[in-house]
């Protein structure tokens, strides 16, 4: 049995979200973001209904970051970028369950997220 660490985030929209990381996997080949890595989080804002939110990190964005910084991103840095994208959605998307179930990290968002964490 897997024990998941439930975490809390107070979003700018007034909701307090609880979430946990489910896992990562390659995006399906026919997904519009493919080739990409999909990070899956289970989220709730009311402690009654839990739903999945997928954060897609396209390989093109990872390659662009690596070219600009002269090194590849490790798995922890990729996860950190996905988590920062999730937090941004918590802050910006009014109805995450309806409008934020699929989030994508483009090259600019990746650069901003990692810079905010001091990753160079």
N, C-alpha and C positions, 0 to 999 in steps of 0.2 A: 504494500500500500504506500502510495506516494503522499507525503505530507507537504502541503503547499503553504507558503508564507503569505498570509493575507496582509496586504498593505493598504494604506489609506492616503488619499490625495484630495485636498479641498480645492475645487476648481473655481475659476473666476466667475463662472455663470451662477454660482451659489450652491452647486451640488457638491456633496462629499461623496467621492467615489471610493469603493473598495475594489481591489483588483489583485490578481495573482498571475504570474507567468505560467503558461501551460507548456510551451515549448516552441521550437523552431524547426522549420522544414523547408525544403526547396519549394518554390511556388510551382503550381501545375504548369505544364508546358504550354497549355492554351490560355493561360492567364495573361491579360494585357501587360502586366509588369514583368513577365518572364523574359529572360532569366533573372530571378530574384530569390531572396530568402524571405520567408514569411514567418513573422514572430506572432504568436497567438497569446492573447491575454483574455482571461475571463473577468468581466467587469459587472458591478452592480452599483446603483445609486440609491436603491431603496431597501436593500437587504432582503428583497422578496424575489426579484427576477434577476437572474444572472445571464449574461449573453457574451458571446465571443466578439472580440475586436482583433482584426488582423492588421499588422503593420508590415508593409512590404518594403524591403530594401533592395532596389534593383542593382544588379552587378555593375551597370553602367555608372551609377552614382559612386559605388565603392571604388571602381577603377579610376574615376575622375579624381576622387579624394587622394588615392594612392599616388597618382601622377603628380598632383600638386604638392604633396608632402614627402615624396620620395620613400615611402614605405607603405606596406599594406596595413589595413585595419585588422586587429585581432578580434577574436570572437566577443570578448568582453566589451570592446569599443563599439562593435556592431550592435550588441544588446543595449548598450547605453544610449545609442542613437535612437533605437526603436522605442525605448522607454521615454526618452525626451519627446518623441513625436506623439506618443500616447498622452503625455502630460499636456502638450500643446493643444491636442484635441479636447482634453478635459477643460481647458481654459477657454477655448474658442467656439466649440460646437455646442449649440443650444440644446439639441436633442441627439445625444450621442447614439442612443439605441436605434434611432431611425436614420440618422445622417452620417454617422461616423464609424460604421462597422468595418470599412476598408480604408485604411490610411496608407499613404505612400510617402516615402522620403526621397525627394529629388536631390540633386547635387548641392543646391543652395541650402536646403534644409539640413542636409547632412553636415555641411561646413559650419552652419550656425550652431547646430546642436552640439557638435564636438568642441567648437571654440568656447561655448558657454561652460563646458566642463573642463576647459584647459588642456584638451587633447590636441597635440600638434604633430 
